[in-house]
Amino acid sequence: MRKLLLILSIVLLANLLLTACGAASKTDAPAKAVETYLNALVAKDTNRLPTLVCSTWEQDALAELDSFQAVTARLDNVACAQSGTDGKNTLVKCTGNIVASYNNEDQKLDLSTRTYQVTQESGDWLVCGTR
C-alpha cells in the first residue's frame, strides 16, 4: 500500500509539473513568434518570413527585410515578452538590439522602441505590425 501511494504521489507531481510547463509555453507563444520573426529577418530568410506574419502586414515585413540586404545583421541579447493586449492583438515588447554591420562598422537598432502586434490565426501566432 505504501508503494502504491508513493507511485501515485510521484505521478501526480509529475503531471502537475508538466501541466505548468505547458501553460507557460502557451503564454510565451506570442513572444516566441516575435523572436522567430526577428531571427528570420536577420537571416534574410525570404521564404520563411511570409509564413511568420499576417497577410495584411506581409509587404511591410518584406520591406523591412529588404532594408537588411546590404548589411550583415545579427541579434544581440534579444528577449521578448508580452506587454498587454489591444483588441484581438497581443502586444509584445523586446529588449536587445539588431546589430547591422556594414564595412566593419556596427549600428545597433534598439528593439525596445517597438511594440509588436501579434495575433493568433489558424492556431499560429503571427506578427501583424509594430507601433
N, CA and C of each residue as an Amber inpcrd file, in Angstrom:
protein
   393
   0.8170000  -1.1910000   0.0000000   0.0000000   0.0000000   0.0000000
   0.8630000   1.2590000   0.0000000   1.9330000   1.2090000   0.7650000
   2.8340000   2.3450000   0.8530000   3.4860000   2.6400000  -0.5030000
   3.8980000   1.5860000  -1.2010000   4.4920000   1.7490000  -2.5310000
   3.4970000   2.3780000  -3.4980000   2.2710000   1.9330000  -3.4320000
   1.2320000   2.4510000  -4.3160000   1.0080000   3.9400000  -4.0830000
   0.9670000   4.3540000  -2.8200000   0.8110000   5.7720000  -2.5090000
   2.0040000   6.5920000  -2.9980000   3.1930000   6.0430000  -2.8540000
   4.3920000   6.7290000  -3.3190000   4.3660000   6.8950000  -4.8400000
   4.0270000   5.8380000  -5.5310000   3.9600000   5.8970000  -7.0010000
   2.8810000   6.8820000  -7.4400000   1.7230000   6.8270000  -6.7930000
   0.6400000   7.7460000  -7.1360000   1.0570000   9.1970000  -6.8910000
   1.7470000   9.4560000  -5.8000000   2.2200000  10.8070000  -5.4870000
   3.2040000  11.2970000  -6.5360000   4.1100000  10.4360000  -6.9560000
   5.0930000  10.8080000  -7.9850000   4.3980000  11.1150000  -9.2990000
   3.4310000  10.2870000  -9.6840000   2.6930000  10.5040000 -10.9340000
   1.9320000  11.8240000 -10.8780000   1.2720000  12.1110000  -9.7620000
   0.5290000  13.3670000  -9.6340000   1.4600000  14.5790000  -9.6780000
   2.5850000  14.4860000  -8.9940000   3.5490000  15.5740000  -9.0110000
   4.0950000  15.8200000 -10.4170000   4.4330000  14.7420000 -11.1100000
   4.9280000  14.8730000 -12.4880000   3.8640000  15.4890000 -13.3850000
   2.6230000  15.0950000 -13.2130000   1.5250000  15.6410000 -14.0080000
   1.3650000  17.1420000 -13.7560000   1.4420000  17.5490000 -12.4970000
   1.3460000  18.9750000 -12.1720000   2.4860000  19.7710000 -12.7990000
   3.6850000  19.2380000 -12.7320000   4.8430000  19.9300000 -13.3150000
   4.7030000  20.0540000 -14.8250000   4.2920000  18.9950000 -15.4740000
   4.1400000  19.0410000 -16.9320000   3.0200000  19.9770000 -17.3490000
   1.9500000  20.0120000 -16.5910000   0.8470000  20.9310000 -16.8830000
   1.3050000  22.3770000 -16.7380000   2.0620000  22.6660000 -15.7110000
   2.5790000  24.0250000 -15.5020000   3.5020000  24.4330000 -16.6320000
   4.3520000  23.5280000 -17.0820000   5.2630000  23.8380000 -18.1920000
   4.4860000  24.0920000 -19.4670000   3.4480000  23.3230000 -19.7210000
   2.6310000  23.5110000 -20.9170000   1.9180000  24.8430000 -20.9070000
   1.4110000  25.2550000 -19.7620000   0.7200000  26.5370000 -19.6560000
   1.6860000  27.6860000 -19.8820000   2.8870000  27.5790000 -19.3600000
   3.8830000  28.6400000 -19.5370000   4.2600000  28.7770000 -20.9960000
   4.4230000  27.6590000 -21.7020000   4.8270000  27.7520000 -23.0980000
   3.7300000  28.3560000 -23.9620000   2.4610000  28.1570000 -23.6000000
   1.3660000  28.7530000 -24.3640000   1.3280000  30.2560000 -24.1670000
   1.5930000  30.7210000 -22.9540000   1.5670000  32.1620000 -22.7310000
   2.7910000  32.8290000 -23.3450000   3.8550000  32.0900000 -23.5690000
   5.0540000  32.6300000 -24.1890000   4.9920000  32.5870000 -25.7170000
   3.9780000  31.9530000 -26.2670000   3.8990000  31.7620000 -27.7170000
   3.9560000  33.0740000 -28.5030000   3.2510000  34.1410000 -28.1210000
   3.3700000  35.3970000 -28.8700000   4.7890000  35.9590000 -28.8490000
   5.4630000  35.8880000 -27.7000000   6.8410000  36.3730000 -27.6090000
   7.7640000  35.5210000 -28.4730000   7.5590000  34.2180000 -28.4680000
   8.3710000  33.3150000 -29.3080000   8.1380000  33.6190000 -30.7890000
   6.9110000  33.9790000 -31.1500000   6.6100000  34.3150000 -32.5470000
   7.4120000  35.5300000 -32.9850000   7.5300000  36.5240000 -32.1160000
   8.3070000  37.7230000 -32.4470000   9.7890000  37.3670000 -32.5530000
  10.2900000  36.5700000 -31.6360000  11.7000000  36.1610000 -31.6970000
  11.9950000  35.3730000 -32.9690000  11.0710000  34.5090000 -33.3660000
  11.2410000  33.7500000 -34.6110000  11.2480000  34.6920000 -35.8080000
  10.3530000  35.6860000 -35.7950000  10.3060000  36.6950000 -36.8530000
  11.6370000  37.4490000 -36.9320000  12.1530000  37.8840000 -35.7920000
  13.4140000  38.6340000 -35.7760000  14.5760000  37.7780000 -36.2820000
  14.5910000  36.5060000 -35.9210000  15.6370000  35.6080000 -36.4150000
  15.5570000  35.4390000 -37.9290000  14.3470000  35.2990000 -38.4610000
  14.1840000  35.1860000 -39.9140000  14.5900000  36.4790000 -40.6030000
  14.3120000  37.5970000 -39.9610000  14.6600000  38.9020000 -40.5100000
  16.1710000  39.0470000 -40.6630000  16.9190000  38.7860000 -39.6060000
  18.3750000  38.9600000 -39.6820000  19.0400000  37.8600000 -40.5180000
  18.3720000  36.7110000 -40.6530000  18.9010000  35.6400000 -41.5040000
  18.5530000  35.8820000 -42.9720000  17.7570000  36.9170000 -43.2170000
  17.3200000  37.2680000 -44.5780000  16.5930000  36.1050000 -45.2410000
  15.7540000  35.4410000 -44.4650000  15.0340000  34.2590000 -44.9280000
  13.7290000  34.6710000 -45.6120000  13.8300000  34.9730000 -46.9010000
  12.6740000  35.4650000 -47.6610000  11.5820000  34.4120000 -47.8160000
  11.9190000  33.1450000 -47.7070000  10.9050000  32.0970000 -47.8230000
  10.1270000  31.9140000 -46.5200000  10.8130000  32.0290000 -45.4180000
  10.1770000  31.7830000 -44.1100000   9.4230000  33.0070000 -43.5980000
   9.9360000  34.1860000 -43.8540000   9.3510000  35.4010000 -43.2920000
   7.8460000  35.5360000 -43.5560000   7.3660000  35.3360000 -44.7870000
   5.9290000  35.4960000 -45.0250000   5.0550000  34.5160000 -44.2240000
   5.6110000  33.3910000 -43.8040000   4.8390000  32.4310000 -43.0140000
   4.7380000  32.8450000 -41.5520000   5.4710000  33.8710000 -41.1600000
   5.5100000  34.3120000 -39.7660000   4.7040000  35.5740000 -39.5140000
   4.1190000  36.1400000 -40.5800000   3.4020000  37.4040000 -40.4510000
   1.9970000  37.2890000 -41.0300000   1.1210000  38.2020000 -40.5990000
  -0.2280000  38.2840000 -41.1660000  -0.1320000  38.7010000 -42.6290000
  -1.0560000  38.2350000 -43.4240000  -1.0310000  38.5870000 -44.8490000
  -1.1540000  40.0890000 -45.0560000  -1.8670000  40.7740000 -44.1740000
  -2.0350000  42.2210000 -44.3110000  -0.7540000  42.9880000 -44.0000000
   0.2060000  42.3560000 -43.3460000   1.4600000  43.0230000 -42.9780000
   2.6470000  42.4570000 -43.7470000   2.4010000  41.5310000 -44.6450000
   3.4920000  40.8600000 -45.3630000   4.3630000  41.8320000 -46.1530000
   3.7690000  42.7760000 -46.8540000   4.5600000  43.7210000 -47.6460000
   5.4620000  44.5840000 -46.7600000   4.9550000  44.9930000 -45.6100000
   5.7760000  45.7690000 -44.6730000   6.9410000  44.9340000 -44.1400000
   6.6610000  43.6710000 -43.8320000   7.7090000  42.7860000 -43.3220000
   8.7790000  42.5500000 -44.3860000   8.3550000  42.3700000 -45.6270000
   9.3280000  42.1760000 -46.7130000  10.1350000  43.4410000 -46.9790000
   9.5060000  44.6060000 -46.8100000  10.2450000  45.8620000 -46.9570000
  11.2800000  45.9970000 -45.8470000  10.9100000  45.5770000 -44.6450000
  11.8660000  45.5950000 -43.5420000  13.0190000  44.6330000 -43.8270000
  12.7050000  43.4820000 -44.3650000  13.7290000  42.5070000 -44.7490000
  14.6670000  43.0880000 -45.8120000  14.1110000  43.7780000 -46.7760000
  14.9290000  44.3940000 -47.8320000  15.9300000  45.3970000 -47.2710000
  15.5730000  46.0540000 -46.1840000  16.4760000  47.0520000 -45.6070000
  17.7460000  46.4220000 -45.0390000  17.7470000  45.1130000 -44.8390000
  18.9260000  44.4260000 -44.3100000  19.7550000  43.7270000 -45.3850000
  19.3830000  43.8460000 -46.6410000  20.0660000  43.1130000 -47.7100000
  21.5270000  43.5120000 -47.8800000  21.8700000  44.7550000 -47.6690000
  23.2440000  45.2120000 -47.9150000  24.1420000  45.1240000 -46.6810000
  23.6050000  44.6040000 -45.5770000  24.3830000  44.5450000 -44.3420000
  24.3950000  43.1200000 -43.8020000  25.3110000  42.8850000 -42.8890000
  25.3020000  41.6500000 -42.1240000  24.6140000  41.9720000 -40.8140000
  23.5750000  41.2180000 -40.4880000  22.7990000  41.5300000 -39.2910000
  22.7950000  40.3410000 -38.3360000  22.6910000  40.6740000 -37.0460000
  22.5930000  39.6460000 -36.0120000  21.8030000  40.2020000 -34.8420000
  21.2810000  39.3020000 -34.0390000  20.5740000  39.7020000 -32.8300000
  21.5570000  39.7290000 -31.6670000  21.3850000  40.7010000 -30.7880000
  22.2690000  40.8490000 -29.6350000  21.4230000  40.9600000 -28.3680000
  21.4930000  39.9360000 -27.5140000  20.7810000  39.9200000 -26.2290000
  19.2930000  40.1950000 -26.3670000  18.6500000  39.5420000 -27.3180000
  17.2250000  39.7660000 -27.5460000  16.3920000  38.8610000 -26.6440000
  15.4240000  39.4720000 -25.9950000  14.4360000  38.7570000 -25.1960000
  13.1080000  39.4710000 -25.3700000  12.0580000  38.7100000 -25.6080000
  10.7380000  39.2890000 -25.8330000   9.7570000  38.7640000 -24.7910000
   8.7650000  39.5950000 -24.4620000   7.7370000  39.2070000 -23.5030000
   6.4510000  39.9620000 -23.8180000   5.3380000  39.3420000 -23.4750000
   4.0540000  40.0020000 -23.6530000   3.9830000  41.2380000 -22.7750000
   3.3740000  42.3010000 -23.3290000   3.2480000  43.5350000 -22.5540000
   1.8000000  43.9860000 -22.4220000   0.8720000  43.2360000 -22.9960000
  -0.5300000  43.6070000 -22.8910000  -1.3170000  43.1130000 -24.0870000
  -2.5180000  43.6670000 -24.2340000  -3.3710000  43.3270000 -25.3660000
  -3.9900000  44.6070000 -25.9140000  -4.4200000  44.5130000 -27.1600000
  -5.1260000  45.6030000 -27.8120000  -6.1470000  44.9590000 -28.7410000
  -7.3670000  44.8340000 -28.2630000  -8.3710000  44.1220000 -29.0340000
  -7.9780000  42.6630000 -29.1720000  -7.9270000  42.1750000 -30.4080000
  -7.5560000  40.7700000 -30.6320000  -6.0390000  40.5770000 -30.6980000
  -5.2880000  41.6620000 -30.6530000  -3.8260000  41.5790000 -30.7260000
  -3.2010000  41.4270000 -29.3500000  -2.1620000  40.6090000 -29.2960000
  -1.3140000  40.5410000 -28.1130000  -0.1220000  41.4310000 -28.3980000
   0.2380000  42.2680000 -27.4380000   1.3590000  43.1910000 -27.6110000
   2.6140000  42.5670000 -27.0060000   3.7150000  42.6830000 -27.7400000
   4.9820000  42.0940000 -27.3170000   6.0740000  43.1530000 -27.3920000
   6.8140000  43.2940000 -26.2960000   7.9740000  44.1970000 -26.2540000
   9.2350000  43.3420000 -26.1660000  10.2860000  43.8220000 -26.7890000
  11.5590000  43.1180000 -26.7610000  12.6450000  44.0370000 -26.2180000
  13.6580000  43.4230000 -25.6750000  14.8630000  44.1440000 -25.2980000
  15.9900000  43.6120000 -26.1660000  17.0810000  44.3150000 -26.1860000
  18.2040000  43.8970000 -27.0150000  18.2600000  44.7000000 -28.2990000
  19.1090000  44.2570000 -29.2050000  19.3510000  45.0090000 -30.4330000
  19.4620000  44.0940000 -31.6380000  19.1790000  44.6870000 -32.7860000
  19.6390000  44.1190000 -34.0510000  20.9100000  44.8840000 -34.3660000
  21.9980000  44.1670000 -34.5640000  23.2640000  44.8040000 -34.9050000
  23.4830000  44.6120000 -36.4020000  23.5190000  45.7120000 -37.1240000
  23.7420000  45.6970000 -38.5710000  25.1680000  46.1680000 -38.8390000
  25.9360000  45.3520000 -39.5400000  27.3360000  45.6880000 -39.8380000
  27.5010000  45.9500000 -41.3260000  28.1760000  47.0440000 -41.6130000
  28.4890000  47.4050000 -42.9910000  29.8850000  48.0120000 -42.9810000
  30.7840000  47.4640000 -43.8090000  32.1750000  47.9250000 -43.8440000
  32.8080000  47.9410000 -42.4520000  32.5910000  46.8650000 -41.7150000
  33.1470000  46.6920000 -40.3680000  32.6790000  47.7390000 -39.3730000
  31.5730000  48.3900000 -39.6510000  31.0070000  49.3720000 -38.7340000
  29.6420000  48.8700000 -38.2780000  29.4650000  48.7710000 -36.9560000
  28.2180000  48.2780000 -36.3880000  27.2540000  49.4120000 -36.0850000
  26.0020000  49.1610000 -36.3800000  24.9400000  50.0780000 -35.9940000
  23.9130000  49.2590000 -35.2280000  23.5870000  49.7020000 -34.0130000
  22.6250000  48.9940000 -33.1880000  21.2380000  49.5860000 -33.3730000
  20.2830000  48.7120000 -33.5990000  18.8880000  49.1110000 -33.6900000
  18.2040000  48.6110000 -32.4210000  17.8300000  49.5310000 -31.5600000
  17.2530000  49.2140000 -30.2570000  15.8290000  48.6820000 -30.4210000
  15.6210000  47.4320000 -30.0390000  14.3050000  46.8130000 -30.1990000
  13.2990000  47.2820000 -29.1510000  13.7590000  47.8980000 -28.0770000
  12.8400000  48.3260000 -27.0160000  11.9650000  49.5060000 -27.4410000
  12.2710000  50.1050000 -28.5750000  11.4750000  51.2450000 -29.0390000
  10.2280000  50.8020000 -29.8070000  10.0750000  49.5040000 -30.0220000
   8.9410000  48.9840000 -30.7930000   8.0570000  48.1050000 -29.9210000
   6.8020000  48.0920000 -30.2530000   5.8620000  47.1310000 -29.6810000
   5.2910000  46.3460000 -30.8590000   5.4320000  45.0370000 -30.8050000
   4.9370000  44.1810000 -31.8800000   3.4960000  43.7670000 -31.5800000
   2.6750000  43.7650000 -32.6250000   1.2960000  43.3150000 -32.5230000
   1.2550000  41.8950000 -33.0880000   0.7910000  40.9590000 -32.2670000
   0.7950000  39.5500000 -32.6330000  -0.6290000  39.0180000 -32.5030000
  -1.0510000  38.2260000 -33.4860000  -2.4010000  37.6730000 -33.4990000
  -2.3350000  36.1800000 -33.7840000  -3.2480000  35.4430000 -33.1670000
  -3.3170000  34.0180000 -33.4460000  -4.3030000  33.7850000 -34.5850000
  -3.8150000  33.1410000 -35.6450000  -4.6420000  32.8030000 -36.7990000
  -4.4290000  31.3340000 -37.1320000  -5.5100000  30.5950000 -37.2010000
  -5.4600000  29.1650000 -37.5140000  -4.4740000  28.4120000 -36.6280000
  -4.4100000  28.8070000 -35.3650000  -3.5480000  28.1260000 -34.4100000
  -2.1130000  28.6270000 -34.3620000  -1.7220000  29.4910000 -35.2980000
  -0.3600000  30.0190000 -35.3260000  -0.3510000  31.4700000 -34.8480000
   0.6960000  31.8380000 -34.1220000   0.8840000  33.2290000 -33.7120000
   1.6750000  33.9350000 -34.7810000   1.1410000  35.0260000 -35.3130000
   1.7530000  35.7730000 -36.4150000   1.9720000  37.2300000 -36.0270000
   3.0930000  37.7690000 -36.4600000   3.3890000  39.1810000 -36.2520000
   2.5620000  39.9560000 -37.2790000   1.8170000  40.9420000 -36.7830000
   0.8990000  41.6720000 -37.6600000   1.1450000  43.1730000 -37.6920000
   2.2580000  43.6190000 -37.1360000   2.5610000  45.0360000 -37.1810000
   3.4050000  45.4610000 -35.9970000   3.7670000  46.7340000 -36.0420000
   4.5220000  47.3350000 -34.9390000   3.9080000  48.6840000 -34.6130000
   4.2480000  49.1530000 -33.4580000   3.8360000  50.5070000 -33.0350000
   5.0700000  51.3000000 -32.7650000
